[in-house]
Amino acid sequence: MLLTIDIGNTNITLGLFENSQLEYHWRLKTDHERMADEYGLMVVGLMQLRQVDFKQINGVAIASVVPPITQIFTRMVGRFFDQTPLVVGAGVRTGIQVRYDSPRDVGADRIVDAAAAYKLYGGPACVVDFGTATVFDAISEKGEYLGGAIAPGIGIAAEALFSRTSKLPQVDLVRPPRAIGANTVYAMQSGLIFGYVGLVEGMVARFREELGKTMRVIGTGGLAETIARETNVIEVVNPWLTLQGLQIVWEMNQGYRAA
């Protein structure tokens, strides 16, 4: 079994693959205060709840944008699973040629998403990742990572409205009854949900002008389904794209690592 770990600024997503199929997945809150043993007990506990024998794990792949947490998870994987994880970074084969001005500046999750999108859906493609940030990634017809765009995530925008104003409340990120909000909660939900729909539609249109009319659009991340229900520009919603990308990258590196 392969354990895949996507470490983000807000959440840590874990997936367990058997015979290249995603069998289980879990989500944890990213916590800089937790130690390796704490994370290990949590991960093993989640597996035991599903009656998974964690001793059967024979591989671990990690994509991370939080270096201190990467180190913690690397230690955890060694202690609890007796494995040296494949950490996506320089020297790891991904099947994606990075055309960014400074390739090392591209987050591992963005490259892994690109690898999965190209393998599963082909190119050209645009991946819209609704995470801590709302990230648009462009993949060429040849499978090249061209770059993209980064905007504040919906959660960050909602938190800013609450924390930076005196009278605006915290709201659930759900669709309001209509665009014209008849109260403050509905008005905020309209601005956040429908506002980000407009952002997505506008950015996708601009990417399509540069990548061509055949560009596929794949949504991923926690709020992908919420936004996709309000627009027809997102063709595919795959909430576990990064985990699948990690599995693809893992397989791609097995012969290379053995050599």
N, C-alpha and C positions, 0 to 999 in steps of 0.2 A: 504494500500500500504506500501511496505517496501523500505526504502531508504538505499542503501549500499554505503559505502565510503571506498576506498582504498587509503591511504595516503602514497605516496612514496617520495623519495628524490627529484625527478625531476617533477613528475606529480601527481595530485590527480584525481582519476577516480571515477565517481559516477554512480550508476545504480538504476533504479526504477523498482521494481517488483510488479506485480499484479497477484494474484493467482499462485504464484511460477514461473511466466514467466517474463523474462527480457523484459520490454517494451521500456525503454529509457535508454540511457547512454550518459555521458558527460565526458570531460576531461578538467581539469584546470591545470595551472602551479603552482607548489608548491612555495609559496612566504611567507617567514618568517615575512615579514613586514606588511602583511595584518592582520587586526583585525577581531574579530568574526563577527561584524556587516557587514563588507565588504564582507566576504565570504558568509554570509547569504543572502545579497542582490543579489550576483552573482548567488547563487544556486536557489533562488526563481525566479529570472529573467529567468534563463534557463528553469525552469519548466513552467513559464507563456508563453514562446515562443511556447511551445508544448501544450499549453492550459490544463495543468495539475493543478488540484486544490490541492495545497500543504497542505491544511488543512485536506486532506484525508489520509495523511501519519500517520500510527499508529505504526510504528516501525523503528528503525535506528540501523544499525550494522556497526561497524568501525574496519578495520584492519590498523595498522599504524606502520611505522618504524621511525617516526619522533615525539618523545614525545612532544615537544613544540607545534607542529601543532595539535596533538591529543587533547591537552587541549583547544586550540582555537576552534576546531570543536565541542568538547563537550559542550562548552558554547554556540556556535552558534545553535546547535541542540535544546538546552533547550529554547533559546530565540525565535527562529523562528518556531519550530515545536512542542514545549511543550512536548518533549520526553527526556527520559534518555537513551542514546545509549548503546547498548551492545558493549563493546570494547573488542576485542579478546585478551586474555592474560591468566594469571594464574587463575584457577578456572572456566574457560569457557569450556563447553563441546564441543569437536570438532570431536569425533569419531576416533581420531588418537592418538595412543600411541607413544610418542616421545622417541626414543632410543638414542638421542644425549647425549654426555657426560654431558653437562650442558643444560637441556631443556629450561631454561629461556633465553639462548643466541640465540635461534632460532627466527627469525623474524616472526611476526604474519602473514604476507603475505605468507610465505613459508608453514606454517601449514594450512592456509586456502586453498592454492593451492593443498596441499596434500589431504585435505578432499574432495575437489571437484573432483580431479583426481580419487581418489579411488571410490567415489560414482558413478561417471559417466562412468568410463572406467575400473575399477577393478585394481587388482595388480597381479604381480609386475609392477611398472610403474616408469618412469623417466619424471619429468616435467622440461622443459627448459624454463626459464623465461628471456626474452630479455628486461630488464629494464635498470636502471642506471648501475647495474651490470648484467652480464650474469650468471644466477644461475641454477645449476642442482640439483634437489631434487630427492631422492630415496625413493620409497614407496614399502614396502614388499608385498608379496602375502596376508598377514594377515592384511594389512592396517596399518603397523607400519611405522613411519617416521624414517628412518635410518641415515639421514644426506645427504651430497651432496658435491658440489664443487662450488666455487665462482671465477669468472674471471671478469676483467674489462668489462664494457659494450661497445658496439660498438660506442656509442656516446662519451663516455669518451676517447676511443682510438683515434677517429677522432679529438676530441678537443685537445688532447695531441700533435698530429702531427702538428696541426695548431699553437698552442701556444708555443711549445717548439722548433720550427724550424724557420729559417729566411725566407725560400722561399717556403714552402709548403702552399697551400691555404686551405680554408674551402671548403669542397665538400659535395654534396648531397649523402646520403647513398642509392644509387641505383646501380643496376647491370651494370657493364661496358660491352662494346661489346665483350670483350674477356679477358682471363686471363693475357695475355701479353699486358700491357698498352702501347699504342703508344704515350701517353703524360702524364704529371704529374697527372692530374685529374683522368684519367683512371687507372693509376698505383696505386694511392691511393685507388680508389674504388675497384680495384681488391684485394689489400691487405686486405682491411676492410671486404668486402662482402665474397669473396672466402676464405680469411683467417679464418673468423669466421665459415664458412661452415666446413672447415677442423677441427677447434676446436670442433665443435658440433659432427661431425662424430667420431672423436677420443675419446671424452669423453663418448659418447653413447656406443661405442664399449667396453670401459672399464667397464661401469656400467652394460652392458649386461653380461659380464664375471662374475660379482659378483651377479647379480640378476637372471640370467637365460635367456634362449632364448625367453621365452614368454613375456618378458618385453615390455609394451606399452610405446610409447614416445609421449608426448603431448607438443606442443609448445604454448607459450602464451607471451603476451607483445607486444609492439609497432612494433618491427621488425620481429616478428615470421613469418609472411607470406613471407617477403622478403627472409629470409634464407631458409624457407621450400621449396620455389620454386626451390632451387638449390641443394636439396638433398632428397633422399628417406628415410632417417632414421627418420624423423619426420612424424609420422603417422596421427596425428590429430593436427590441428591448432585451438585453442580456445582463441581468444583475450580477452574474458571476464571471464576467468576461476576464477579469484580472486573474482569477483563480485558474481558469482554463488556459490563459496565456502562460501561467507558471508551469502548468503540466506540459504544455507544448515545448517550452524552453527546456524543461528538465529532460524530456525525451531527446531533444536535439543535442544535448550535451553529454549523453551517457557514453557514447563511443569515444568522444573527445576527452572526457575526464579519465576514462580507463587507459587511454593511450598515454 
